Amino acid sequence: PDAAAPLGVEACDEALRAPAVGPLVRAATLSDAAIRSLVSYAILAPSPHNGQAWRFRYRGGRLQCLRDPARSGGILDFGHGAAHLALGAAAENVVEAAAGMGFEAVVHPFPDPGDPLLACEIAFAFRGTGRESPRLRAIPERATNRRRGPRVPLDPADAAALEAAVTAHGGRLQWVAHPDALEEAGQILGGGDRVAYLSKDLHAELMDGVRWTPEEVLRTRDGIDVATLEMSAADVAGLRVVSRWSAMRLVGMMGSGRVLEQVSRKAVASASALGLVTMPGNDPAAFLRGGRAMEAAWLEATARGLAFHPLAMMPYLFAHLERGTGEGFSAAEQAALRALRQRYRALFDVPEGWCEPILFRLAGGVPPPSARALRRPVDDVLDP
């Protein structure tokens, strides 16, 4: 991509700021201002590649959370699992924000079988005094943190708190923390990166979501701001080369794709642990619950000063193999993924019929991220 003219300092600073949340409105009924505030918290949820495949509308006293079909789909959104994961995370933010306003919020997954875009409805009951929890305060601070540093062992108390957050939503959180197991996990994830970057369709999907300049970040307010990748100037230059399919095609022809494995291997090398959230079922409702579990754990990690970095690609590639047709991947790529899956299962226990909504890297002792992903404005996602 061609580099655009640089922004001024003030505009660049704006590009790196997280969007503001609305004030917590405390009243016995939900006003228009309160609904907007709830949605401002909802959209601070994470979404794969910051695609923000959501819309919201308030009808009959309930906040409806809908999948945006124009922003969902693709190889990494198999069965719209990734989109439903994001919607579950958004719903979890609403539950926390509503409690701060004095309302109990109850999430009803997929209330209308005739409307598959309606992921959930959130009902509210006024309970009086607002409750501002550490997780609520963490919502504006939550961000993907890809920074690396020396490995710090995972504190058992931190591990237990994140496990409890996931268990509360019916899921299971398991860890890989032994250095030998982390080394193996880094090799597996690196191998998955190699397959992804050398697959033409998936390469195009990944690169389409990268935002290379502050101007592009401000214009779209979605996608992956390259500044959030915590890369050196040399690494960014390498990524620009990688972004061109002609270069990747040549790498594949020469059989020299091992260099593509280094980013994940380095990330895992500095991890305190890798965590995998598994959830019974593999239908859309399971991924919605998985999103709530993921966000609860992520907010808990944020409140505890831990760096949380989702490594979501591998579970969704494996879903293609096990529940799909493998469309978009050559026979050799499918074989490589099957071999990686076998090694992956030696590290993580995935019961039959369970889904894997999120795999993530957790790290202690690293500073906050140097840049944060933006969000589209409330007016863009809240229907009148």
PETA-V516584 format. One record per backbone hydrogen bond with DSSP energy under -0.5 kcal/mol. NH is the residue of the N-H (numbers start at 1). CO is the residue of the C=O. Records with the same first field share a line. If there is no record, write none. Layout:
BEGIN
NH->CO / CO
END
This chain:
BEGIN
12->8
13->9
14->10
15->11
16->12 / 13
17->14
25->23
26->24
27->25
31->29
35->31
36->32
37->33
38->34
39->35
40->36
41->37
42->38
43->39
44->41
45->42
50->47
51->48
54->52
55->66
56->381
57->64
59->57 / 62
62->59
63->122
64->57 / 62
65->120
66->55 / 64
67->117
68->53
69->67
71->68
72->69
77->74
78->75
80->77
81->78
84->80
85->81
86->82
87->83
88->84
89->85
90->86
91->87
92->88
93->89
94->90
95->91
96->92
97->93
98->94
99->95
100->96
101->97
102->98 / 99
103->98
104->125
105->103
106->123
108->121
109->107
110->119
111->108
113->111
115->112
118->115
119->65 / 117
120->65
121->108
122->63
123->106 / 121
124->61
125->104
127->102
128->102
129->127
131->99
132->130
133->131
137->133
138->134
139->135 / 136
141->138
142->138
145->308
146->144
154->272
159->155
160->156
161->157
162->158
163->159
164->160
165->161
166->162
167->163
168->164
169->166
170->167
171->166
172->278
174->172 / 276
176->274
182->178
183->179
184->180
185->181
186->182
187->183
188->184
189->185
190->186
191->187
192->188
193->189
194->190
195->191
196->192
197->193
198->194
199->196
200->198
203->199
204->200
205->201
206->202
207->203
208->204
209->205 / 206
210->207
211->224
212->210
217->213
218->214
219->215
220->216
221->217
223->50
224->209
225->223
226->211
228->225
229->226
230->227
236->232
237->233
238->234
239->235
240->236
241->237
242->238
243->239
244->241
245->243
247->244
248->244
249->245
250->246
251->247
252->248
253->249
254->250
255->251 / 252
256->251
259->256
260->257
261->258
262->259
265->261
266->262
267->263
268->264
269->265
270->266 / 267
271->268
272->362
273->362
274->176
275->360
276->174
277->358
278->172 / 276
279->355
280->170
281->353
286->283
287->283
288->284
289->285
290->286
291->287
292->288
293->289
294->290
295->291
296->292
297->293
298->294
299->295
300->296
301->297
302->298
303->299
304->300
305->302
306->301
307->363
309->361
311->359
316->312
317->313
318->314
319->315
320->316
321->317
322->318
323->319
324->319 / 320
326->320
329->326
334->330
335->331
336->332
337->333
338->334
339->335
340->336
341->337
342->338
343->339
344->340
345->341
346->342 / 343
347->343 / 344
348->344
350->348
351->349
354->351
355->279 / 281
358->277
360->275
361->309
362->273
363->307
380->377
381->377 / 378
382->378
383->56 / 381
END
